Amino acid sequence: MSKCEVQDQAGFALVVVEGEVDMSWSNDLRQAILGPLNAGRPCMVDLSAVAYIDSSGIAALVEGYQKAKGAGTFFGLVAVSDAVRSVLELARLDQVFPMYENLEQAEASLS
């Protein structure tokens, strides 16, 4: 089962994603990412528990990145799983997204 949860952290929203991100629920991920960004909050996405991601999931991440960039706020990926990292590398998006090994490293980049 896949799930997506938005957690309020000090100064940013953390979107925790689990399972497989595919067309059937990538829109849920999109909404979870855009919600905080539309409210002007920095957003990070924890991908440590994602076993698979397809192009619709990647598109949701790209949209979040573009929204944040346009709004002048922060968007980053945290603890990217090997499965997701390989897809990002294939698309060369590992050169685009700010990616952090863990939440502590990501938080440090905000200060």
Secondary structure per residue as TSV (DSSP state, phi and psi in degrees):
chain	resnum	aa	ss	phi	psi
A	1	M	-	360.0	140.7
A	2	S	-	-103.8	147.3
A	3	K	E	-152.1	163.0
A	4	C	E	-144.5	125.7
A	5	E	E	-133.6	135.1
A	6	V	E	-98.0	123.1
A	7	Q	E	-113.5	135.6
A	8	D	E	-82.9	123.8
A	9	Q	E	-113.3	173.0
A	10	A	T	-68.5	104.8
A	11	G	T	90.3	-3.3
A	12	F	E	-159.5	166.6
A	13	A	E	-102.1	139.0
A	14	L	E	-113.9	119.2
A	15	V	E	-96.8	112.7
A	16	V	E	-98.5	121.8
A	17	V	E	-115.2	136.3
A	18	E	E	-132.9	147.8
A	19	G	E	94.3	-141.3
A	20	E	E	-113.3	126.5
A	21	V	E	-98.4	107.2
A	22	D	-	-135.6	-175.1
A	23	M	T	-55.4	-30.9
A	24	S	T	-66.4	-24.2
A	25	W	T	-144.6	17.4
A	26	S	H	-64.1	-26.0
A	27	N	H	-66.4	-32.7
A	28	D	H	-62.0	-43.2
A	29	L	H	-62.3	-44.9
A	30	R	H	-55.8	-48.7
A	31	Q	H	-64.1	-39.6
A	32	A	H	-63.9	-35.9
A	33	I	H	-76.7	-45.6
A	34	L	H	-71.9	-27.2
A	35	G	H	-54.3	-59.5
A	36	P	H	-63.0	-39.5
A	37	L	H	-63.9	-39.1
A	38	N	H	-64.5	-25.8
A	39	A	T	-88.9	4.0
A	40	G	T	82.7	13.3
A	41	R	-	-95.0	139.7
A	42	P	-	-60.2	150.8
A	43	C	E	-137.3	136.5
A	44	M	E	-125.1	147.2
A	45	V	E	-119.5	118.5
A	46	D	E	-87.6	115.3
A	47	L	E	-112.2	19.9
A	48	S	E	-65.3	-27.4
A	49	A	E	-107.3	22.9
A	50	V	E	-97.3	120.4
A	51	A	E	-89.9	-21.9
A	52	Y	E	-157.0	141.8
A	53	I	E	-141.8	134.9
A	54	D	-	-105.8	-173.8
A	55	S	H	-62.9	-30.3
A	56	S	H	-68.8	-35.6
A	57	G	H	-69.1	-42.1
A	58	I	H	-61.3	-40.5
A	59	A	H	-61.1	-37.9
A	60	A	H	-64.3	-40.4
A	61	L	H	-65.9	-43.7
A	62	V	H	-62.2	-42.5
A	63	E	H	-62.2	-41.0
A	64	G	H	-62.4	-43.8
A	65	Y	H	-60.8	-46.2
A	66	Q	H	-65.5	-39.6
A	67	K	H	-62.6	-46.6
A	68	A	H	-63.0	-44.9
A	69	K	H	-61.1	-44.4
A	70	G	H	-65.2	-30.9
A	71	A	H	-91.3	-3.9
A	72	G	T	71.4	29.2
A	73	T	-	-119.2	179.6
A	74	F	-	-96.6	141.8
A	75	F	E	-143.0	130.4
A	76	G	E	-151.3	165.3
A	77	L	E	-110.3	137.2
A	78	V	E	-120.4	137.9
A	79	A	S	49.2	55.3
A	80	V	-	-67.8	125.2
A	81	S	-	-66.6	160.0
A	82	D	H	-58.9	-39.2
A	83	A	H	-62.0	-44.1
A	84	V	H	-72.3	-41.4
A	85	R	H	-58.4	-40.8
A	86	S	H	-64.9	-37.9
A	87	V	H	-67.9	-43.5
A	88	L	H	-62.7	-41.0
A	89	E	H	-65.7	-39.9
A	90	L	H	-60.1	-40.3
A	91	A	T	-88.2	2.2
A	92	R	T	61.4	20.6
A	93	L	G	-79.4	-12.1
A	94	D	G	-65.7	-17.9
A	95	Q	G	-86.3	-11.7
A	96	V	T	-101.3	-52.9
A	97	F	S	-73.3	137.3
A	98	P	-	-68.3	124.7
A	99	M	E	-125.4	136.7
A	100	Y	E	-126.2	142.7
A	101	E	S	-65.7	-34.2
A	102	N	S	-152.4	172.7
A	103	L	H	-65.3	-37.0
A	104	E	H	-61.2	-43.9
A	105	Q	H	-64.1	-41.0
A	106	A	H	-64.8	-44.0
A	107	E	H	-61.8	-39.9
A	108	A	H	-62.1	-31.8
A	109	S	H	-71.9	-18.7
A	110	L	H	-81.4	-21.6
A	111	S	-	-89.9	360.0
